[in-house]
């Protein structure tokens, strides 16, 4: 058994988690995931200011606090904190090692940085272009004696798959084993989201300070998800289900090493805070690698108007008319979002409060700066009753755009740099398979007819949502087999559009995952040009699942 823990789910996660994981119980490997689409843009801006930056500096401070502990306990550390500059982070670790007097062997994974080939992508203003590499480079570094492996842009799951390959000696033909490790890696990658963080039914557990997750990974690719004893939160089939649905799509979950079949995943309770994952099937990976492209998109500004009391819709309409009249040279894009806090299904309007969010974007900084800010502020004594803003608008700021491209895996260098400096080229997988949709599974038998009651969906179903570029992912799971029989027939694409009117004009794809009792939706284009563009009130769709759970529909009383 290989015990792999996680201590970071994003750049800015709990600083003390590394020490907590190293002291809380036995581990073989400790991983840290620091990279997201937005993070790459942040690191790119750092690198513009200083070519020696571009990595997650938080990790270096965490390592200064915990290097002695890790070496004492012989725990390997694998992180993607190298970001856009793994060699510089490796050099900084070597300096830290010397300062502390603690010898450490550092390996690197490089080759993901495609900025020298920026012209191939035809996108002006590129700040970062990075291929999502797989796990083989990490495995080579560990086999080469590394105590710490730092990478650039690898898939999040690769941080777990790489140590498993090195430990068990799997080859590219061991698809089921690799797929099991990918699923374990996906559960671990977002840290406390697997142990009760951001969990739909958070009132049923101690969510004050969730512990971080651990995967006990076995040679056949199966694993048990758990956490250190005495830490907060909980590990249940539902907390694991929630994370499995996060930022995924259909049954095929593709990566550079293997395509994992999410429709084959089996979850079983294995005791308190223990969930077994097995049955995962794997297929050959696709022939291409995903490439994340981050570029400057232009300039943006925002203003948030607070609307209180009666006539919310009329107050919103008034502000929008007033701003339109005041902007003689309007920005290229004005986007309004009305976020209400009264009950959306109420028959009559109730006393309420709401936030009216204005986002403006334009290639010209002048069109989004003082002109917009002044127009908003000048309404202070000349608009709706109770007028005020959450804050004064600013002068405008640059925004980024994330896009995904795909390149033939054979055309991307993937190199492991061992602690002794030896460079090992990692070849692409010998067998590949085009990524095609999986035929929809048969629907379960419908739930017998009976009395219903108008109630929020969230009383009988959980949800987890997130972003993938400009698309949103929304996974919904039932809490029982009867709930699944009802959910699979009820929560169709048409019903989703009724409940979430903002999706009416968008392409929505529904995927069924019966083993998880879940439906997973991809909503294309909901987030515009991605999180960095900040085009939506909830730019990463983090709250989309909870918004859906608050909507009312007719639910069988037998489920309630």
C-alpha positions as CSV (number, residue, x, y, z in Angstrom):
1,X,0.0,0.0,0.0
2,X,1.2,3.5,-0.9
3,X,-0.1,6.3,1.3
4,X,-0.4,9.6,-0.6
5,X,-1.6,12.7,1.1
6,X,-2.5,16.1,-0.3
7,X,-1.6,19.5,1.4
8,X,-2.7,22.1,-1.1
9,X,-5.6,22.4,-3.5
10,X,-4.8,25.8,-4.9
11,X,-2.3,28.7,-4.7
12,X,-3.4,30.3,-1.4
13,X,-4.7,27.1,0.4
14,X,-4.2,26.6,4.1
15,X,-0.5,27.4,4.8
16,X,-0.2,25.0,7.8
17,X,-1.5,22.0,5.9
18,X,2.0,20.7,5.1
19,X,2.9,20.5,8.8
20,X,-0.5,19.1,9.7
21,X,-0.2,16.3,7.1
22,X,3.4,15.5,8.1
23,X,2.7,15.3,11.8
24,X,-0.8,13.8,11.7
25,X,0.1,10.3,10.8
26,X,2.1,8.0,8.4
27,X,2.6,9.0,4.8
28,X,4.8,7.9,1.9
29,X,4.2,10.9,-0.4
30,X,2.8,14.3,0.2
31,X,1.5,16.3,-2.8
32,X,0.6,19.9,-3.4
33,X,-1.5,21.3,-6.2
34,X,-1.0,25.0,-6.8
35,X,-2.0,25.5,-10.4
36,X,-5.3,26.5,-11.9
37,X,-6.2,28.4,-15.1
38,X,-6.2,31.7,-13.2
39,X,-3.0,30.9,-11.3
40,X,-1.0,30.5,-14.6
41,X,-2.0,34.0,-15.5
42,X,-0.9,35.3,-12.1
43,X,2.4,33.6,-12.4
44,X,2.9,34.9,-15.9
45,X,2.4,38.5,-14.6
46,X,5.0,37.7,-11.9
47,X,7.4,36.5,-14.5
48,X,7.0,39.7,-16.5
49,X,8.1,41.7,-13.5
50,X,11.0,39.4,-12.7
51,X,12.2,36.6,-15.0
52,X,13.4,34.6,-11.9
53,X,9.8,34.4,-10.6
54,X,6.9,32.5,-12.1
55,X,6.6,29.8,-9.4
56,X,4.4,29.4,-6.3
57,X,6.4,31.2,-3.7
58,X,4.1,30.0,-0.9
59,X,5.5,26.5,-1.3
60,X,9.1,27.6,-0.6
61,X,8.0,29.1,2.7
62,X,6.0,25.9,3.6
63,X,9.1,23.9,2.8
64,X,11.3,26.1,5.0
65,X,8.9,25.2,7.8
66,X,8.7,21.5,7.1
67,X,11.7,20.2,5.2
68,X,13.3,18.7,8.3
69,X,10.0,17.0,9.2
70,X,9.7,15.5,5.7
71,X,13.3,14.2,5.6
72,X,13.0,12.8,9.2
73,X,9.9,10.9,8.2
74,X,11.2,10.0,4.8
75,X,8.2,11.4,3.0
76,X,8.6,12.3,-0.6
77,X,7.1,15.6,-1.8
78,X,5.6,16.1,-5.2
79,X,4.2,19.5,-6.2
80,X,3.4,21.4,-9.4
81,X,4.5,24.6,-7.6
82,X,7.2,25.1,-10.3
83,X,4.5,26.8,-12.4
84,X,6.1,28.6,-15.2
85,X,9.6,28.2,-13.8
86,X,10.4,24.8,-12.3
87,X,14.2,25.2,-12.7
88,X,14.2,28.4,-10.7
89,X,12.1,26.8,-7.9
90,X,14.5,23.8,-7.9
91,X,17.4,26.2,-7.5
92,X,15.7,28.1,-4.7
93,X,15.1,24.7,-2.9
94,X,18.8,23.9,-3.2
95,X,19.7,27.2,-1.6
96,X,17.1,26.6,1.2
97,X,18.6,23.1,1.7
98,X,22.0,24.6,2.1
99,X,20.8,27.3,4.5
100,X,19.1,24.8,6.7
101,X,21.9,22.2,6.5
102,X,19.4,19.5,5.3
103,X,20.6,17.6,2.3
104,X,17.8,17.1,-0.3
105,X,17.7,15.7,-3.8
106,X,15.4,17.6,-6.2
107,X,14.0,16.4,-9.5
108,X,12.2,18.5,-12.1
109,X,9.7,17.9,-14.8
110,X,9.9,20.4,-17.7
111,X,8.8,20.7,-21.3
112,X,5.3,22.0,-20.8
113,X,6.2,25.6,-21.5
114,X,5.3,26.3,-25.1
115,X,5.9,30.0,-25.2
116,X,8.8,29.6,-27.7
117,X,6.1,28.3,-30.1
118,X,3.5,31.0,-29.3
119,X,3.2,31.9,-33.0
120,X,1.6,28.5,-33.7
121,X,-1.4,29.3,-31.7
122,X,-2.3,32.5,-33.5
123,X,-3.3,34.4,-30.3
124,X,-1.8,37.9,-29.9
125,X,-0.7,38.9,-26.4
126,X,0.0,35.4,-25.1
127,X,1.5,35.5,-21.6
128,X,1.6,31.7,-21.1
129,X,1.2,28.6,-23.2
130,X,1.5,25.3,-21.3
131,X,0.8,21.7,-22.2
132,X,-0.7,19.5,-19.6
133,X,1.9,16.8,-19.2
134,X,1.3,13.4,-17.7
135,X,2.8,11.4,-14.8
136,X,5.8,9.6,-16.3
137,X,8.3,12.4,-15.8
138,X,7.4,12.5,-12.1
139,X,7.9,8.7,-11.9
140,X,11.3,9.0,-13.6
141,X,12.4,11.6,-11.0
142,X,11.4,9.4,-8.1
143,X,13.0,6.4,-9.6
144,X,16.1,8.5,-10.0
145,X,16.3,9.2,-6.2
146,X,14.5,12.5,-5.9
147,X,13.2,13.5,-2.4
148,X,11.3,16.4,-3.9
149,X,9.8,16.6,-7.4
150,X,8.7,20.0,-8.8
151,X,6.8,20.3,-12.0
152,X,5.3,22.9,-14.2
153,X,1.9,22.3,-15.8
154,X,1.1,18.7,-15.4
155,X,-2.4,17.3,-15.0
156,X,-3.6,17.6,-11.4
157,X,-4.0,13.9,-11.0
158,X,-0.4,13.3,-12.3
159,X,0.9,14.3,-8.8
160,X,-0.6,11.0,-7.5
161,X,-0.2,8.9,-10.6
162,X,3.5,9.5,-10.9
163,X,4.4,8.2,-7.4
164,X,2.1,5.2,-8.0
165,X,3.9,4.4,-11.3
166,X,7.3,4.6,-9.5
167,X,6.2,2.5,-6.6
168,X,4.3,-0.3,-8.4
169,X,6.3,-0.3,-11.7
170,X,3.2,0.1,-13.9
171,X,3.7,0.4,-17.6
172,X,1.6,2.2,-20.2
173,X,-0.3,-1.0,-20.8
174,X,-1.6,-1.1,-17.2
175,X,-4.6,1.0,-18.1
176,X,-7.0,-0.1,-15.3
177,X,-4.3,0.5,-12.7
178,X,-3.4,3.9,-14.1
179,X,-7.1,4.9,-14.3
180,X,-7.6,3.9,-10.7
181,X,-4.7,6.2,-9.7
182,X,-6.1,9.0,-11.9
183,X,-9.4,8.8,-10.0
184,X,-7.6,8.8,-6.7
185,X,-5.6,11.8,-7.9
186,X,-8.8,13.7,-8.9
187,X,-10.3,13.1,-5.5
188,X,-7.2,14.4,-3.7
189,X,-6.3,17.3,-6.0
190,X,-8.7,19.9,-4.4
191,X,-7.6,19.2,-0.9
192,X,-10.4,19.5,1.7
193,X,-13.2,19.4,-0.9
194,X,-12.9,15.6,-0.5
195,X,-13.3,15.8,3.3
196,X,-16.3,18.0,3.7
197,X,-15.1,21.4,2.4
198,X,-17.7,23.1,0.2
199,X,-20.0,20.2,0.8
200,X,-23.7,20.6,0.0
201,X,-24.8,18.9,3.3
202,X,-22.2,20.7,5.4
203,X,-24.5,20.9,8.4
204,X,-24.3,17.1,8.8
205,X,-20.6,17.1,9.7
206,X,-18.0,19.2,11.4
207,X,-17.0,21.6,8.7
208,X,-15.1,24.1,10.9
209,X,-11.6,22.9,9.8
210,X,-11.7,19.9,7.5
211,X,-8.6,17.8,7.4
212,X,-6.8,17.1,4.1
213,X,-7.4,13.8,2.2
214,X,-5.2,10.7,1.9
215,X,-5.4,7.9,-0.7
216,X,-4.2,4.4,0.4
217,X,-3.4,3.2,-3.1
218,X,-3.0,-0.5,-3.9
219,X,-1.2,-2.3,-6.7
220,X,-4.4,-3.0,-8.6
221,X,-5.3,0.7,-8.8
222,X,-8.0,0.5,-6.1
223,X,-7.7,2.8,-3.1
224,X,-9.3,3.9,0.1
225,X,-9.8,7.7,0.6
226,X,-9.4,8.7,4.2
227,X,-7.8,11.4,6.4
228,X,-5.6,11.6,9.5
229,X,-7.4,10.6,12.8
230,X,-8.7,13.5,14.8
231,X,-8.9,16.0,11.9
232,X,-12.1,17.8,11.1
233,X,-14.6,17.2,8.3
234,X,-15.5,13.7,7.1
235,X,-14.9,11.2,4.4
236,X,-18.1,9.7,3.1
237,X,-19.3,8.3,-0.2
238,X,-21.1,11.6,-0.7
239,X,-18.0,13.8,0.0
240,X,-16.1,11.7,-2.5
241,X,-18.9,11.7,-5.0
242,X,-19.0,15.5,-4.8
243,X,-15.3,15.8,-5.7
244,X,-15.5,13.2,-8.4
245,X,-18.2,15.3,-10.1
246,X,-16.1,18.5,-9.8
247,X,-14.8,19.9,-13.1
248,X,-15.5,16.7,-15.0
249,X,-17.8,16.0,-17.9
250,X,-18.9,12.7,-19.4
251,X,-18.0,9.1,-18.7
252,X,-14.5,9.4,-20.3
253,X,-12.1,11.4,-18.2
254,X,-9.1,11.9,-20.5
255,X,-5.5,12.5,-19.5
256,X,-2.0,12.1,-21.0
257,X,-1.4,8.7,-19.5
258,X,-4.9,7.1,-19.6
259,X,-8.5,7.8,-20.1
260,X,-10.4,6.8,-17.0
261,X,-14.0,5.6,-17.3
262,X,-15.9,7.5,-14.6
263,X,-19.0,5.3,-15.3
264,X,-17.1,2.3,-13.9
265,X,-16.2,3.9,-10.5
266,X,-17.6,2.0,-7.5
267,X,-17.7,3.7,-4.1
268,X,-18.1,1.7,-0.9
269,X,-18.1,2.8,2.7
270,X,-15.1,1.1,4.4
271,X,-15.5,2.3,8.0
272,X,-15.5,5.7,9.7
273,X,-13.9,8.3,7.3
274,X,-12.9,5.6,4.9
275,X,-14.3,5.2,1.3
276,X,-13.1,2.4,-1.0
277,X,-12.8,3.2,-4.7
278,X,-12.5,0.2,-7.1
279,X,-13.7,-1.2,-10.4
280,X,-12.2,1.7,-12.4
281,X,-11.5,0.8,-16.0
282,X,-9.0,2.5,-18.2
283,X,-8.6,3.1,-21.9
284,X,-5.7,4.3,-24.0
285,X,-5.3,8.1,-23.8
286,X,-6.1,10.5,-26.7
287,X,-3.4,11.3,-29.2
288,X,-3.3,15.0,-28.3
289,X,-2.4,17.0,-25.2
290,X,-4.4,19.9,-23.9
291,X,-2.6,23.2,-24.0
292,X,-3.7,26.1,-21.7
293,X,-3.3,29.5,-23.3
294,X,-3.4,32.7,-21.2
295,X,-3.4,36.1,-22.8
296,X,-4.3,39.7,-22.1
297,X,-7.9,40.3,-23.3
298,X,-8.2,44.0,-22.7
299,X,-9.5,46.2,-19.8
300,X,-12.4,45.8,-17.4
301,X,-14.2,47.6,-14.6
302,X,-17.1,46.9,-12.4
303,X,-19.7,48.5,-10.2
304,X,-22.1,46.8,-7.8
305,X,-25.4,48.6,-7.0
306,X,-27.4,47.6,-3.9
307,X,-31.2,47.4,-4.4
308,X,-33.4,47.1,-1.3
309,X,-37.1,46.8,-0.6
310,X,-39.8,46.8,-3.2
311,X,-39.7,47.2,-7.0
312,X,-36.4,45.4,-7.4
313,X,-36.9,44.8,-11.1
314,X,-37.9,48.4,-11.8
315,X,-35.0,49.8,-9.8
316,X,-32.6,47.6,-11.8
317,X,-34.2,48.7,-15.1
318,X,-33.8,52.4,-14.1
319,X,-30.1,52.1,-13.3
320,X,-29.5,50.3,-16.6
321,X,-31.3,53.1,-18.6
322,X,-29.5,55.8,-16.7
323,X,-26.0,54.3,-17.4
324,X,-26.8,53.7,-21.0
325,X,-27.7,57.3,-21.4
326,X,-24.7,58.6,-19.5
327,X,-22.0,56.6,-21.5
328,X,-21.6,58.6,-24.7
329,X,-18.7,56.4,-25.8
330,X,-19.7,53.0,-24.2
331,X,-17.4,50.1,-23.8
332,X,-17.5,47.2,-26.2
333,X,-19.3,45.0,-23.6
334,X,-21.6,45.9,-20.8
335,X,-22.9,42.9,-18.8
336,X,-25.6,43.2,-16.1
337,X,-26.3,40.5,-13.6
338,X,-29.1,40.8,-11.0
339,X,-28.4,38.6,-8.0
340,X,-31.6,38.5,-5.9
341,X,-31.9,37.3,-2.3
342,X,-35.7,37.1,-2.1
343,X,-37.4,33.8,-3.1
344,X,-37.3,33.4,-6.8
345,X,-40.4,31.2,-6.8
346,X,-42.6,33.5,-4.7
347,X,-46.0,34.3,-6.3
348,X,-45.8,37.9,-5.3
349,X,-42.8,40.2,-4.8
350,X,-41.6,40.2,-1.2
351,X,-39.4,42.8,0.6
352,X,-36.0,42.0,-0.7
353,X,-32.5,43.0,-1.3
354,X,-30.4,42.4,-4.4
355,X,-27.1,43.2,-6.0
356,X,-27.0,44.5,-9.5
357,X,-23.5,43.8,-10.9
358,X,-22.2,45.7,-13.9
359,X,-19.1,44.5,-15.7
360,X,-17.6,46.5,-18.6
361,X,-14.9,45.4,-20.9
362,X,-13.1,47.0,-23.8
363,X,-9.7,46.9,-25.6
364,X,-9.3,50.6,-24.7
365,X,-8.6,51.3,-21.1
366,X,-10.1,54.8,-21.4
367,X,-13.6,53.4,-22.1
368,X,-13.8,51.4,-18.9
369,X,-12.1,53.7,-16.5
370,X,-13.1,57.1,-15.3
371,X,-16.0,57.4,-17.7
372,X,-17.8,54.4,-16.2
373,X,-16.8,55.1,-12.6
374,X,-18.1,58.7,-12.9
375,X,-21.3,57.7,-14.5
376,X,-22.1,55.2,-11.7
377,X,-21.1,57.6,-8.9
378,X,-23.0,60.6,-10.3
379,X,-26.3,58.7,-9.9
380,X,-25.9,58.9,-6.1
381,X,-28.7,61.5,-5.7
382,X,-30.5,60.9,-8.9
383,X,-31.6,57.3,-9.2
384,X,-33.7,54.8,-7.3
385,X,-34.6,55.2,-3.6
386,X,-32.0,53.7,-1.3
387,X,-29.2,54.0,-3.9
388,X,-25.7,53.0,-2.8
389,X,-22.8,51.0,-4.1
390,X,-20.8,48.2,-2.3
391,X,-17.6,50.2,-3.1
392,X,-16.5,53.0,-5.3
393,X,-15.6,51.8,-8.8
394,X,-11.9,51.8,-9.7
395,X,-10.0,53.1,-12.7
396,X,-10.2,49.8,-14.6
397,X,-7.7,47.0,-14.8
398,X,-6.4,44.6,-17.4
399,X,-8.1,41.2,-17.6
400,X,-6.9,37.8,-18.9
401,X,-8.5,35.3,-21.2
402,X,-8.0,31.5,-20.9
403,X,-8.4,29.2,-23.9
404,X,-7.6,25.6,-24.5
405,X,-5.9,24.2,-27.6
406,X,-4.7,20.7,-28.4
407,X,-1.4,19.5,-29.9
408,X,-0.2,16.1,-31.0
409,X,1.5,14.5,-28.0
410,X,4.4,13.5,-30.1
411,X,5.2,17.1,-30.8
412,X,5.6,18.1,-27.1
413,X,8.8,17.5,-25.2
414,X,8.4,15.9,-21.8
415,X,11.6,15.8,-19.8
416,X,12.5,14.5,-16.4
417,X,15.6,16.2,-14.9
418,X,17.0,13.9,-12.2
419,X,18.7,15.2,-9.0
420,X,22.2,14.5,-10.6
421,X,21.3,16.6,-13.7
422,X,20.6,13.7,-16.0
423,X,17.8,14.6,-18.5
424,X,15.5,11.7,-19.5
425,X,13.1,12.2,-22.4
426,X,9.7,10.8,-21.7
427,X,8.1,9.3,-24.8
428,X,4.4,9.6,-25.5
429,X,2.2,6.6,-24.8
430,X,2.7,3.8,-27.4
431,X,-1.1,3.3,-27.9
432,X,-3.7,6.1,-28.2
433,X,-7.4,6.2,-28.8
434,X,-9.6,8.9,-30.2
435,X,-11.9,10.4,-27.5
436,X,-15.5,9.7,-28.4
437,X,-18.6,10.1,-26.4
438,X,-20.0,7.1,-24.5
439,X,-23.5,6.0,-25.4
440,X,-26.0,7.1,-22.8
441,X,-26.7,4.3,-20.3
442,X,-30.3,3.1,-19.8
443,X,-32.4,5.1,-17.4
444,X,-33.4,3.4,-14.2
445,X,-37.0,2.4,-13.7
446,X,-39.0,5.5,-12.8
447,X,-40.2,6.1,-9.3
448,X,-43.8,5.1,-8.7
449,X,-46.3,7.9,-8.9
450,X,-47.4,9.4,-5.6
451,X,-48.1,12.7,-3.9
452,X,-45.6,15.5,-4.4
453,X,-44.8,18.7,-2.6
454,X,-43.2,22.0,-3.9
455,X,-39.8,22.2,-2.3
456,X,-36.1,23.0,-3.0
457,X,-34.2,20.4,-5.0
458,X,-31.4,20.6,-2.4
459,X,-33.5,18.8,0.2
460,X,-33.0,15.5,-1.8
461,X,-29.9,16.1,-4.0
462,X,-26.4,17.5,-3.6
463,X,-24.5,19.4,-6.1
464,X,-20.9,20.6,-6.9
465,X,-20.0,23.0,-9.7
466,X,-17.0,24.6,-11.2
467,X,-15.3,26.0,-14.3
468,X,-13.4,24.7,-17.3
469,X,-12.4,27.7,-19.3
470,X,-15.6,29.4,-20.5
471,X,-17.7,26.4,-19.7
472,X,-19.4,25.5,-16.4
473,X,-19.7,22.0,-15.0
474,X,-22.6,21.2,-12.7
475,X,-22.8,17.8,-11.1
476,X,-25.9,16.7,-9.1
477,X,-26.3,13.5,-7.1
478,X,-29.1,11.7,-5.4
479,X,-28.9,10.6,-1.8
480,X,-30.7,7.3,-2.3
481,X,-31.6,4.7,-5.0
482,X,-35.2,6.0,-5.1
483,X,-33.9,9.5,-5.3
484,X,-31.7,8.5,-8.3
485,X,-34.7,6.9,-10.0
486,X,-36.5,10.2,-9.7
487,X,-33.6,12.5,-10.5
488,X,-32.5,10.7,-13.6
489,X,-36.0,11.1,-15.1
490,X,-36.7,14.6,-13.7
491,X,-33.5,16.7,-14.1
492,X,-33.4,16.8,-17.9
493,X,-31.7,19.5,-20.0
494,X,-35.1,21.2,-20.5
495,X,-35.8,21.1,-16.8
496,X,-32.4,22.5,-16.0
497,X,-33.1,25.4,-18.4
498,X,-36.4,26.1,-16.6
499,X,-34.7,26.2,-13.2
500,X,-31.6,28.2,-14.4
501,X,-32.9,30.7,-17.0
502,X,-29.4,32.0,-17.7
503,X,-28.8,28.7,-19.5
504,X,-31.7,29.0,-22.0
505,X,-29.6,30.2,-24.9
506,X,-26.6,28.1,-24.2
507,X,-25.6,24.5,-25.2
508,X,-26.2,22.2,-22.3
509,X,-25.0,18.5,-22.4
510,X,-26.2,16.0,-19.8
511,X,-24.2,12.9,-18.8
512,X,-25.6,10.1,-16.7
513,X,-23.3,8.4,-14.1
514,X,-25.5,5.6,-12.5
515,X,-22.8,4.2,-10.3
516,X,-22.5,7.6,-8.6
517,X,-26.3,8.2,-8.8
518,X,-25.5,11.4,-10.6
519,X,-26.2,13.6,-13.6
520,X,-23.4,15.8,-14.7
521,X,-24.1,18.9,-16.9
522,X,-21.7,20.8,-19.1
523,X,-23.0,24.3,-19.8
524,X,-21.0,25.8,-22.7
525,X,-20.1,29.4,-22.7
526,X,-21.7,30.4,-19.4
527,X,-18.4,31.9,-18.2
528,X,-17.6,33.8,-21.3
529,X,-13.8,33.8,-21.8
530,X,-13.0,32.2,-18.5
531,X,-12.4,33.2,-14.9
532,X,-9.8,35.8,-15.5
533,X,-12.2,37.7,-17.8
534,X,-14.6,38.0,-14.8
535,X,-17.6,38.2,-17.1
536,X,-20.1,36.7,-14.7
537,X,-21.1,37.6,-11.1
538,X,-19.8,34.1,-10.1
539,X,-16.9,33.8,-12.6
540,X,-15.9,30.3,-11.7
541,X,-19.4,28.9,-11.3
542,X,-18.6,27.9,-7.7
543,X,-22.1,28.8,-6.5
544,X,-24.0,27.4,-9.5
545,X,-24.8,24.1,-7.8
546,X,-26.1,25.8,-4.7
547,X,-28.2,28.2,-6.8
548,X,-29.8,25.1,-8.5
549,X,-30.4,23.4,-5.2
550,X,-32.3,26.4,-4.0
551,X,-34.8,26.2,-6.9
552,X,-38.2,24.7,-6.2
553,X,-39.9,21.9,-8.1
554,X,-42.5,19.2,-7.4
555,X,-40.7,16.5,-5.4
556,X,-42.3,13.1,-4.3
557,X,-43.2,13.2,-0.7
558,X,-41.7,9.8,-0.3
559,X,-38.3,11.3,-0.9
560,X,-38.9,14.3,1.4
